[in-house]
Amino acid sequence: MVIKRPPDAGDILQGTLDMLILRTLVMGPAHGHTIAEVIEHTSENALEVEQGSLYPALHRLEDRGLLSSEWGVSENNRKAKFYRLTSKGRKELSAATGRWRRMTRAIGLILGESNE
């Protein structure tokens, strides 16, 4: 993901990419290219997901049991690895979404945004 940020924001952004991947897969199994496209399109191209960030995140999520994968054929008839959200992944997405909402609310309060 490419976002202009201070160097120490990496952990927050890594967790954010993981959450965005999990959220994308709620819609069903997808391969890496589609996951990146959905995130970019849904964010109105504000977020760009680079392969150098995406594939390590997918492997990390799979290693943690949050995703499963299987090989299949993509829409352009190429061999591709399709990722699927596991039940553990759904639980983690729910927890991560709650943490994100609490954090963004707190930041909003500090910046003087009201919740009305």
Helices and strands as residue ranges (DSSP letters): G 7-9, H 10-24, G 25-27, E 30-31, H 32-42, H 51-63, E 67-73, E 79-85, H 87-110
